[in-house]
Amino acid sequence: MANQPNVLVDKLEGFFDETLQKMNRQFTSHEFFLALLHAHQNDYVTALASYTGNNQPFKELHWELFKRLQKLDGKQISLQIKDYPIRDIFGIASTTTLWRKKSR
């Protein structure tokens, strides 16, 4: 049970508040995922490994993390741009979401 993807994503979601505190006022989803990865490498890699069955573990894990991050929209963060152009972790042109932290 400990290696089921949802349980592992739940654990990473538990680090969202501390990760948000470290983010710049404006940040992308990808920057958030990298900060989460940097601070919680073992948990991130374990979660990533649970998505290896479909040959796109990063895409699948990041989609699950994005859905969790999206729940904070209007509470701790605000969506700024939905399809913000970036290069992904593999250097491929892509899009991500641009967020802004809400003032406390």
Accessible surface in RSA format (square Angstrom, percent):
REM  Atomic radii and reference values for relative SASA: ProtOr
REM  Chains: A
REM  Algorithm: Lee & Richards
REM  Probe-radius: 1.40
REM  Slices: 20
REM RES _ NUM      All-atoms   Total-Side   Main-Chain    Non-polar    All polar
REM                ABS   REL    ABS   REL    ABS   REL    ABS   REL    ABS   REL
RES MET A   1   173.49  89.8 126.89  84.0  46.60 110.9  95.67  81.3  77.81 103.1
RES ALA A   2    74.39  68.4  64.44  99.4   9.95  22.6  68.15  96.0   6.24  16.5
RES ASN A   3   107.51  74.1  97.64  94.4   9.86  23.7  30.28  72.9  77.23  74.6
RES GLN A   4    93.69  52.4  92.24  67.4   1.45   3.5  26.97  57.4  66.72  50.6
RES PRO A   5    46.38  33.8  46.38  42.3   0.00   0.0  46.38  38.3   0.00   0.0
RES ASN A   6    94.27  65.0  93.35  90.2   0.92   2.2  21.13  50.9  73.14  70.7
RES VAL A   7    54.09  35.6  52.79  47.8   1.30   3.1  52.98  46.0   1.12   3.0
RES LEU A   8    16.40   9.1  15.16  10.8   1.25   3.1  15.38  10.8   1.02   2.7
RES VAL A   9     0.21   0.1   0.21   0.2   0.00   0.0   0.21   0.2   0.00   0.0
RES ASP A  10    75.08  52.6  65.90  65.6   9.18  21.7  25.02  58.9  50.06  49.9
RES LYS A  11   109.91  53.6  98.80  60.6  11.11  26.4  64.19  57.8  45.71  48.7
RES LEU A  12     0.01   0.0   0.01   0.0   0.00   0.0   0.01   0.0   0.00   0.0
RES GLU A  13    48.42  27.8  42.62  32.2   5.80  13.8  15.86  30.7  32.57  26.6
RES GLY A  14    63.79  78.7   0.00   N/A  63.79  78.7  35.39  97.1  28.40  63.6
RES PHE A  15    43.29  21.7  42.87  26.6   0.42   1.1  43.29  26.2   0.00   0.0
RES PHE A  16     6.83   3.4   6.83   4.2   0.00   0.0   6.83   4.1   0.00   0.0
RES ASP A  17    79.99  56.0  77.67  77.3   2.32   5.5  24.01  56.5  55.98  55.8
RES GLU A  18    67.96  39.0  65.14  49.3   2.83   6.7  27.71  53.6  40.25  32.9
RES THR A  19     2.04   1.5   1.26   1.3   0.78   1.9   1.72   2.3   0.32   0.5
RES LEU A  20     4.13   2.3   4.09   2.9   0.04   0.1   4.13   2.9   0.00   0.0
RES GLN A  21   127.54  71.3  99.11  72.4  28.43  67.7  33.02  70.3  94.52  71.7
RES LYS A  22   137.63  67.1 101.70  62.4  35.93  85.6  84.36  75.9  53.27  56.7
RES MET A  23    21.29  11.0  12.98   8.6   8.31  19.8  12.19  10.4   9.11  12.1
RES ASN A  24   117.69  81.2 108.63 105.0   9.06  21.8  21.29  51.2  96.40  93.2
RES ARG A  25   141.60  59.5 133.04  67.8   8.56  20.4  60.07  82.1  81.53  49.4
RES GLN A  26    74.06  41.4  61.38  44.9  12.68  30.2  17.53  37.3  56.52  42.9
RES PHE A  27     2.10   1.1   1.02   0.6   1.08   2.8   2.10   1.3   0.00   0.0
RES THR A  28     7.58   5.4   7.58   7.7   0.00   0.0   6.02   8.1   1.56   2.4
RES SER A  29     2.74   2.3   2.74   3.7   0.00   0.0   2.74   5.8   0.00   0.0
RES HIS A  30    36.36  19.9  35.52  24.7   0.83   2.1  21.13  21.8  15.23  17.7
RES GLU A  31    86.37  49.6  82.04  62.1   4.34  10.3  32.79  63.4  53.58  43.7
RES PHE A  32     0.00   0.0   0.00   0.0   0.00   0.0   0.00   0.0   0.00   0.0
RES PHE A  33     5.78   2.9   5.45   3.4   0.33   0.8   5.73   3.5   0.05   0.1
RES LEU A  34    83.81  46.7  80.59  57.7   3.21   8.1  81.04  56.9   2.77   7.4
RES ALA A  35    29.17  26.8  17.80  27.5  11.36  25.8  25.13  35.4   4.03  10.7
RES LEU A  36     0.00   0.0   0.00   0.0   0.00   0.0   0.00   0.0   0.00   0.0
RES LEU A  37    46.36  25.8  46.36  33.2   0.00   0.0  46.36  32.6   0.00   0.0
RES HIS A  38   139.43  76.2 129.57  90.1   9.86  25.2  87.33  90.0  52.10  60.6
RES ALA A  39    43.06  39.6  10.88  16.8  32.18  73.2  18.57  26.1  24.49  64.9
RES HIS A  40    27.41  15.0  21.72  15.1   5.69  14.6  19.14  19.7   8.27   9.6
RES GLN A  41   101.08  56.5  96.71  70.7   4.37  10.4  23.79  50.6  77.29  58.6
RES ASN A  42   127.74  88.1 122.22 118.1   5.51  13.3  31.38  75.5  96.35  93.1
RES ASP A  43    32.94  23.1  30.17  30.0   2.76   6.5   3.21   7.5  29.73  29.6
RES TYR A  44     4.09   1.9   4.09   2.3   0.00   0.0   1.66   1.2   2.43   3.0
RES VAL A  45    84.94  55.9  84.72  76.7   0.22   0.5  84.72  73.6   0.22   0.6
RES THR A  46    57.31  40.8  51.48  52.2   5.83  13.9  31.00  41.6  26.31  39.8
RES ALA A  47     0.00   0.0   0.00   0.0   0.00   0.0   0.00   0.0   0.00   0.0
RES LEU A  48    25.84  14.4  25.84  18.5   0.00   0.0  25.84  18.1   0.00   0.0
RES ALA A  49    58.19  53.5  45.78  70.6  12.42  28.2  48.76  68.7   9.43  25.0
RES SER A  50    33.54  28.3   2.43   3.2  31.11  71.7  14.54  31.0  19.00  26.6
RES TYR A  51    28.51  13.3  23.17  13.2   5.34  13.9  26.00  19.5   2.51   3.1
RES THR A  52    85.97  61.1  69.22  70.2  16.74  39.9  43.29  58.1  42.68  64.5
RES GLY A  53    84.73 104.5   0.00   N/A  84.73 104.5  45.82 125.7  38.91  87.1
RES ASN A  54    76.24  52.6  51.51  49.8  24.72  59.5  43.96 105.8  32.27  31.2
RES ASN A  55   136.79  94.3 116.80 112.9  19.99  48.1  24.82  59.7 111.97 108.2
RES GLN A  56    91.29  51.0  85.50  62.5   5.79  13.8  25.23  53.7  66.06  50.1
RES PRO A  57    29.50  21.5  29.50  26.9   0.00   0.0  29.50  24.4   0.00   0.0
RES PHE A  58    55.79  27.9  55.44  34.3   0.35   0.9  55.45  33.6   0.34   1.0
RES LYS A  59   134.00  65.4 123.69  75.9  10.31  24.6  82.93  74.6  51.07  54.4
RES GLU A  60    55.20  31.7  55.12  41.7   0.08   0.2   1.88   3.6  53.32  43.5
RES LEU A  61     0.00   0.0   0.00   0.0   0.00   0.0   0.00   0.0   0.00   0.0
RES HIS A  62    21.43  11.7  20.66  14.4   0.77   2.0  14.74  15.2   6.69   7.8
RES TRP A  63   132.99  53.4 129.14  62.5   3.86   9.1 117.33  62.6  15.66  25.4
RES GLU A  64    32.48  18.6  32.44  24.5   0.04   0.1   3.15   6.1  29.34  24.0
RES LEU A  65     0.00   0.0   0.00   0.0   0.00   0.0   0.00   0.0   0.00   0.0
RES PHE A  66    29.25  14.6  29.25  18.1   0.00   0.0  29.25  17.7   0.00   0.0
RES LYS A  67    81.41  39.7  76.53  47.0   4.88  11.6  42.65  38.4  38.76  41.3
RES ARG A  68    32.79  13.8  32.29  16.5   0.50   1.2   6.04   8.3  26.74  16.2
RES LEU A  69     0.00   0.0   0.00   0.0   0.00   0.0   0.00   0.0   0.00   0.0
RES GLN A  70    78.27  43.8  72.09  52.7   6.18  14.7  18.09  38.5  60.18  45.6
RES LYS A  71   115.77  56.5 103.72  63.6  12.05  28.7  77.66  69.9  38.11  40.6
RES LEU A  72    31.07  17.3  31.07  22.2   0.00   0.0  31.07  21.8   0.00   0.0
RES ASP A  73    61.10  42.8  43.65  43.4  17.45  41.3   7.19  16.9  53.91  53.8
RES GLY A  74    50.64  62.4   0.00   N/A  50.64  62.4  28.30  77.7  22.34  50.0
RES LYS A  75   146.49  71.5 123.01  75.5  23.48  55.9  89.88  80.9  56.61  60.3
RES GLN A  76    45.38  25.4  37.15  27.1   8.23  19.6  25.80  54.9  19.58  14.8
RES ILE A  77     0.00   0.0   0.00   0.0   0.00   0.0   0.00   0.0   0.00   0.0
RES SER A  78    30.54  25.8  30.54  40.8   0.00   0.0  20.56  43.8   9.98  14.0
RES LEU A  79    67.00  37.3  47.58  34.0  19.42  48.8  47.58  33.4  19.42  52.3
RES GLN A  80    70.91  39.7  41.92  30.6  28.99  69.0   7.13  15.2  63.77  48.4
RES ILE A  81    79.58  45.3  75.86  56.5   3.72   9.0  79.58  57.3   0.00   0.0
RES LYS A  82   141.07  68.8 133.42  81.9   7.66  18.2  76.43  68.8  64.65  68.9
RES ASP A  83    94.47  66.2  80.77  80.4  13.70  32.4  23.89  56.2  70.58  70.4
RES TYR A  84    75.22  35.1  75.22  42.8   0.00   0.0  28.84  21.7  46.38  57.2
RES PRO A  85    99.82  72.8  88.61  80.8  11.22  40.8  88.94  73.4  10.88  67.6
RES ILE A  86    35.05  19.9  19.42  14.5  15.63  37.7  30.94  22.3   4.11  11.1
RES ARG A  87   164.90  69.2 142.28  72.5  22.62  53.9  53.92  73.7 110.97  67.3
RES ASP A  88    32.65  22.9  25.63  25.5   7.02  16.6   7.15  16.8  25.51  25.4
RES ILE A  89    70.50  40.1  31.84  23.7  38.65  93.2  40.83  29.4  29.67  80.5
RES PHE A  90   128.94  64.5  96.42  59.7  32.52  84.6 104.10  63.1  24.84  71.1
RES GLY A  91    40.87  50.4   0.00   N/A  40.87  50.4  26.09  71.6  14.78  33.1
RES ILE A  92   107.76  61.3 104.39  77.8   3.37   8.1 107.76  77.6   0.00   0.0
RES ALA A  93    72.16  66.4  52.98  81.8  19.18  43.6  53.40  75.2  18.76  49.7
RES SER A  94    45.10  38.1  28.47  38.0  16.63  38.3  16.02  34.1  29.08  40.7
RES THR A  95    71.49  50.8  57.38  58.2  14.11  33.6  34.15  45.9  37.34  56.4
RES THR A  96    11.43   8.1   1.94   2.0   9.49  22.6   9.49  12.7   1.94   2.9
RES THR A  97     7.74   5.5   7.10   7.2   0.64   1.5   0.00   0.0   7.74  11.7
RES LEU A  98    13.07   7.3  13.07   9.4   0.00   0.0  13.07   9.2   0.00   0.0
RES TRP A  99     0.00   0.0   0.00   0.0   0.00   0.0   0.00   0.0   0.00   0.0
RES ARG A 100    80.09  33.6  79.98  40.8   0.11   0.3  10.68  14.6  69.40  42.1
RES LYS A 101    49.60  24.2  46.72  28.7   2.88   6.9  29.45  26.5  20.15  21.5
RES LYS A 102    88.02  42.9  73.62  45.2  14.40  34.3  40.91  36.8  47.12  50.2
RES SER A 103   100.42  84.9  63.91  85.3  36.51  84.1  48.97 104.3  51.46  72.1
RES ARG A 104   227.96  95.7 149.03  76.0  78.92 187.9 107.77 147.3 120.19  72.8
END  Absolute sums over single chains surface
CHAIN  1 A     6461.0       5324.9       1136.1       3424.4       3036.5
END  Absolute sums over all chains
TOTAL          6461.0       5324.9       1136.1       3424.4       3036.5
